């Protein structure tokens, strides 16, 4: 079992930046892939980025603005978000336990409760 707790969400003006954190505890395996997902109101949850020991992957439309990173010593996952716009408003979720560099939520058995990000124009 892996427990995940997100933090760092809040409100920001368009054009601003924000960094989300996800603290993992329990049976954390550094070999497993961790990822970020988001769900905007009225929309399906979508994959944002994923990271493992050998690399990372980002949603194509977010490349250049969003960057995932991970500190295995602290069991913490991060998501740096820059040049935010209103379309980035969503609940952001941390996920863990995937065996693949996947942006499919079905590949992740462990999930956090989410942190809300609201971008105002």
C-alpha positions as CSV (number, residue, x, y, z in Angstrom):
1,X,0.0,0.0,0.0
2,X,1.2,3.5,-0.9
3,X,-0.3,6.7,0.5
4,X,0.0,9.9,-1.5
5,X,-0.7,13.4,-0.2
6,X,-0.6,16.3,-2.7
7,X,0.1,19.9,-1.7
8,X,0.8,23.2,-3.3
9,X,-2.4,23.9,-5.1
10,X,-4.3,27.2,-4.8
11,X,-5.2,30.2,-6.9
12,X,-2.9,32.0,-9.3
13,X,-3.3,34.6,-12.0
14,X,-2.9,33.7,-15.7
15,X,0.7,33.8,-16.7
16,X,1.9,32.7,-13.2
17,X,3.6,29.6,-12.0
18,X,2.9,27.0,-9.3
19,X,4.7,23.9,-8.0
20,X,2.8,20.9,-6.8
21,X,4.2,18.4,-4.4
22,X,3.2,14.8,-3.6
23,X,4.6,13.1,-0.6
24,X,4.6,9.3,-0.8
25,X,4.7,6.9,2.2
26,X,4.2,3.2,2.8
27,X,5.6,0.6,0.4
28,X,7.2,3.0,-2.0
29,X,9.2,1.4,-4.7
30,X,11.6,3.8,-6.5
31,X,11.5,1.5,-9.5
32,X,7.8,2.2,-10.0
33,X,6.5,5.0,-12.2
34,X,4.8,8.0,-10.6
35,X,2.6,10.5,-12.4
36,X,0.4,13.5,-12.3
37,X,-3.2,13.6,-13.6
38,X,-5.8,16.4,-13.7
39,X,-9.5,16.7,-14.0
40,X,-11.2,19.9,-15.1
41,X,-14.9,20.4,-14.3
42,X,-17.1,18.5,-16.6
43,X,-14.2,16.7,-18.3
44,X,-12.5,13.3,-18.0
45,X,-9.3,12.9,-16.0
46,X,-6.3,13.2,-18.2
47,X,-2.6,12.3,-17.8
48,X,-0.2,15.2,-17.4
49,X,3.2,13.6,-16.9
50,X,4.9,10.5,-15.6
51,X,8.4,9.8,-14.3
52,X,10.6,6.8,-13.4
53,X,14.3,6.0,-12.9
54,X,15.0,6.0,-16.6
55,X,13.2,9.1,-17.8
56,X,9.9,10.9,-18.0
57,X,7.0,11.6,-20.4
58,X,4.7,14.6,-20.6
59,X,1.4,15.3,-22.3
60,X,2.3,16.7,-25.7
61,X,0.2,19.8,-25.3
62,X,1.9,20.7,-22.0
63,X,5.5,20.2,-23.0
64,X,7.5,23.3,-22.4
65,X,5.2,24.6,-19.7
66,X,4.9,21.7,-17.2
67,X,7.9,19.7,-15.8
68,X,7.7,16.6,-13.6
69,X,10.5,15.7,-11.2
70,X,11.1,13.4,-8.4
71,X,13.2,13.2,-5.3
72,X,13.5,9.5,-4.4
73,X,15.4,10.3,-1.1
74,X,12.4,12.3,0.1
75,X,9.8,10.1,-1.6
76,X,8.4,13.2,-3.1
77,X,7.0,13.9,-6.6
78,X,6.8,17.4,-8.0
79,X,5.1,19.2,-10.9
80,X,6.4,22.6,-11.9
81,X,3.7,24.5,-13.9
82,X,4.6,27.7,-15.8
83,X,2.7,30.2,-17.9
84,X,-0.6,29.0,-16.4
85,X,-3.9,29.8,-18.1
86,X,-7.5,29.3,-17.3
87,X,-7.6,25.9,-19.1
88,X,-5.2,24.6,-16.6
89,X,-7.8,25.0,-13.8
90,X,-8.4,21.5,-12.5
91,X,-8.0,19.1,-9.6
92,X,-4.5,17.7,-9.8
93,X,-3.9,14.1,-8.7
94,X,-0.7,12.3,-7.9
95,X,-0.6,8.6,-8.8
96,X,1.9,5.8,-8.2
97,X,2.7,2.2,-8.8
98,X,2.7,2.0,-12.6
99,X,5.1,-0.4,-14.3
100,X,5.0,1.7,-17.5
101,X,5.7,5.3,-18.5
102,X,2.0,5.7,-18.9
103,X,-0.5,8.6,-18.9
104,X,-3.4,6.1,-18.6
105,X,-5.0,6.2,-15.2
106,X,-5.8,2.5,-15.3
107,X,-2.1,1.8,-15.0
108,X,-1.8,3.3,-11.6
109,X,-3.1,1.5,-8.5
110,X,-2.4,4.2,-6.0
111,X,-3.9,7.7,-5.9
112,X,-3.9,10.8,-3.8
113,X,-6.9,12.9,-2.9
114,X,-6.0,15.7,-5.2
115,X,-5.2,19.4,-4.9
116,X,-7.2,22.1,-6.6
117,X,-5.5,24.6,-9.0
118,X,-7.5,27.6,-10.1
119,X,-6.1,30.0,-12.7
120,X,-7.9,33.3,-13.0
121,X,-7.7,35.5,-16.1
